[in-house]
Amino acid sequence: MPKMVIEVPEQFVEVGKAMAEHLAMLQRTVDRLGGGKTVDYAAVEAAIGEGASRTELAAHRAVLKSLDMDVPAVVIGGVRYTRVGRCEGAYHTMVGSVSVERSLYRQSGERGGQPGGRVVDAVRSGGGRVVAADRAGDELCRSARHLAGSGEDGARV
């Protein structure tokens, strides 16, 4: 069997692991099929889709993690925001939800409970990096448009 070795940058190690698991599942599937046996191909299709989804989720996690900015302060839309903490945040994609640690920021000089006191994170609001369709909460672009029934389905990253 030919062997392929690929270099995976550190930030994509989880993507590489998901790909390796997917290939192992494909090999097990091919090994048990054939020889004139009846095949429930709907089950095969579902297993392939699940493996691909795990790889895609790992990719989303890596990209979203790269969008985080862990700095004391940021400027979003010309307004200064100060970091108030770090915590996990869930982001919803077409294949499921992923959690990434991110910094939370509040408009400088504001406190919670005040009009300017809501917290934002660089991954979600992105200072111009990622903008969800219609600012649809935690849903990312393609997922938000799909849920909203929009015909435009291309990601805006």
N, C-alpha and C positions, 0 to 999 in steps of 0.2 A: 504494500500500500504506500503510495507517495506520501511524504510527510511535508507539511507546510509550517514554517515557523514565521511568526509575525512579531514585530516589536510593538508593544502597546504602551503609550505614554502613561505615566503614573495616574493622571486624572481620569483615564479610561479603563483602569484595571477591572472595575466591576462590569463594564461593557464586555471586555474580553472574556471574563469568567462566564457571563451569560451566553456569549457566543459559543464557547467551548461546551457548555452544558447542552445547548441546542444541538450542536453537531453530534454529541454523544447520544442524545435522544433520537436523532435521525438515524444514526448507525444501528441502534437497537431496533428501531422500527423496521428498517430494511432487512436486518438479519432475521427477523421473525416472520416476514412476509414472503410471498413467492411460492414457487413449486405447485401452482394450481390451487392454492388455498383460497377460500372465500375471504374477501377483505371488506371490513366495515370502513369504507374510505371516509365517511363523515367523521369517524373517530380519529383517523389519521390526520385529516384536515384540521380538526380541533386541536390536536396535540401540536402540530406544526405552528398553528396560530398562537397558541399559548407560549411556546418557546420564543417565537418572534416578538411577542408582547413583552416578555421579560427582558429581552435585549433592548427593545425600544424604551422601556421604563428606565433601564440603567443609563441609556443615552440621555434621556430627559434629565435624570438626576445629575449627571455630570455637567450638562450645559447649564442647568439652573444654578448649580453650585458655583459655577464660574461667574455668574452674574452678581453674586453677593459682594458687597463692599464692606469690609470690616475696618472702618475708619471712624475717627471721633465725630466728624460732621460731614454733611453733603449739601449740595445746592441742587434743588429740584425746581425747575420752572422759575429760576431766579430767587427762590426762597431758601434760606438756610435752615437745615434740620440738624439736630444734635442726637447722637446715638444714646438710646436709653436702655439697651440691653441686646442680648442674643438669645434666640430660641428656635426650635424646629417650627417649620411652617409647611402646610400641605398645599400642593399645587396639583390641579386636576388636568389630565390629558385625555386624549381619545382612547388610550389603552388602560387608563387607571390613574391612581393618585400616587405621587411621590412626595417624600418629605425631605427637606434640606434645612440645615441650620443657616440662619440668616440674621443680620443685624436689624434692629428696629430703631426707627428715628421719629422724633417728634419735632414740630416746628419750634425753632429756638425761641425761648421766652414763654412758651405756652405750657399749660399743665393739662393733664387728662381731665375730661369733663368740660373743657372750654371748646368753643368752636374750632380753634386751630390746634386743639390738643390731641387729635387722633394720631395714631402711629402709622407709619408707612415703612415698607422695606424696599431695598434697592432691587431685589429680585422681582417683586410684583410691579412696582411703579417704575423702576429702572432708570429714572432720570433720563428717559428717552430711549432706553434700550429695548424693553419689552412692553408693549401696550396691548392689553387684552381688548378684544372687540367690545365696544361700548362700556369699557371699564367693568367688565362682568365679574366682579369679585375675584375669586381665586382661579377661575377657569382660564386656561391659556388660550391663545388666539384661535386655533382651529377648533378646539373643543367648544369654546364659547359660541362661535358661529354655528357649529353643528347643533348645539342645544337651542340656539335661537332660531334655527330653521333657515339661516341665510344660505343662499346658493354659492356664495364666495367662500371657498374652503382652504385657501392657501395661507400658510403661516406667515406672520409678519415679524420676523426676528432679525 
